[in-house]
Amino acid sequence: MNGKTFIVAELSANHGHSLDLALESVRAAREAGADAVKIQTYTADTLTIDCDSDDFVVKGTGLWDKRTLYDLYSEAYTPWEWHPVIFGEARRVGLQCFSTPFDKSAVDFLESLGNPIYKIASFEITDIPLIRYAASKHKPMIISTGVATMEDISLAVNACRSEGNEDITLLKCTSAYPAPVEDANLATMCDFPSRFGVSAGVSDHTEGCEVALAAVALGASVVEKHFILDRSIGGPDAAFSMQKDEFASMCTSIRRIEQSIGKVCYPASGHRIEGRQFSRSLYVVKDMKKGDVTTEENVRSIRPGFGLHPKYLPEVLGRKVRKDLKKGSRFSMDLIED
């Protein structure tokens, strides 16, 4: 996080239960332009229980409809024994690697790996004890807000601050998979800094890159997108994850947008502005004799910009000129008789 947008490739469940595929994904994310890769640290048993009663079955029309929570998380989790290898490969290729913990044991495990950032998932924003415990490690905190009320966000931010941790970034997130573009509501992201005194970014589950790019243009400090080598790998998150070429295109566009934003710049002198010569200025547009009176017919504001500033036209009109002037002459105040 060095002033540029921090681009995070979320690997999530996109490893097809293959460590080799996970490591290849890390390398591909680096080549695509990511600043970091993120994984998730949980097991099905640390997230839920193995139960198929109604409360534990996903309902709706999304990708995970009718699956039990335990079945879904059993498919999606990243084995803990892979973590040191994934962290090591990320370091080797020059990427940061960090994770989302889902309980205190995951935080302890990640601390043993030197995890540099803690990400709190949208559905864990109400787990204040977990947030406090992660924040107590005094690493940057990134918190998704997909299912959060304003009170939930305030409680989470205050939980971090209660541990003396002020390095907080809130991510605007829509917890739908995939998420409709019209539900992105990036205006909320723009409200985070003034309302909560934090940095702001986006965790984007939409298909495509439009929301991510709009977020950068609006000042996002973090952009997180799901990353997969090939959607044909399948898995719970494959449908709304970006492949390498798509992610690379997004990264390139983000960096170009950053260049276009630039800095606040009001040049003190118009002469230093490239192209200024093509602006308007006052010129003689008809031959004039000494003693002729200036009118809108013989002195006009035209291109180029080497003559007198157009603001002086009212002062110039109706005055006599002190010498002969040819059409195309730059007009100046010293051409007017006293």
C-alpha positions, 0 to 999 in steps of 0.5 A: 500500500504505497499510494497506488491502488493495492490490487489483490488477487483472491484465490479463494477456492480456485485451486481445484484441490491441487497445490500445484494449481494453487502455486501456478495461480500465485505465479500467474497473478504476479504476471498479471500485475497483482500486488498481492494474493489472498487466501482463506484460512478455515476448515469446514469445522471451524466455520460451521457444523456438519448438519443438513437441517434447514438452517444449514442449507443455502437457499436462493437462486445463486450458485450455491443453492441447496448446498449445506454449509458444511459441504460448501466449505469442505469443497472450498477450503485451502488446506492449512498445510499448503499455507507455508508453501503458498506464502513462500512462493508468493514471496519468491515471485515478489508478491505479498500473501495474506489471508482471511482468518475465520477464528482465533486458531487461524489468526494464531496459525497465520501469525506463525507464518508472518501474515502481513495483513488481516482481511475480515470477510463480509459475513464475519463483520459481526464477529467482534471478538475475532476482529479484536483478536486479529486487530491486536496483532497490529497489522493492517486490517481490511474489512469487507462490508457486504452484509453490514449495517452502519452499526455493524461497520461502526462496531468493527471499526471501533473493535480495531481501534480498541486494540490500538489499531488505526490501519483500517480499510473498509471495502464496499462489497456486494455479497452476491455471487456474481453480483449485479453491477447495478448493486455496486453502490460505489457512492457508499465506498466514497462515504467511508473515509469521512464517516468512519475515518478509514481508507476505502476500497472495493471487493468486487464480485461482479463479472467484468472489470467496470466496477473495479475501474470505477472504484479506482477513479473514485479513489479506491485504495484497494481493489480485490477480485477473485482470480482463477487460472481457467474457469473450467477448473470449476469450484464455488467461485469460478463463475465470477472469477477473472482469468489471467488475461482478464485480470491483466487487462484490469491491472493495466487499466487501473494503472492507466487510470491512476496516471490520468488522475495525477495531481492538483495542478493550476499553472501560475503562468499560461506560457508554461502550458503546452498548447497554450499558443492555440488559445484566443488573443487579440489580433488586427484582422483588417489593415489599419492606418495610423489614427484609425479607431479600433472596432469589432471589425478590425480587432478581434479575439481569434486563434492563436494566442500570441496577442493581447489577452481577450479580457482587454478587448473592452478597453481596446475598442474605440481607441485610435492606433498610433501607427499603421497595422497590417492584418495578422498583427498581434495587438498590444496596449502600446499600439493605442494612442494615449 
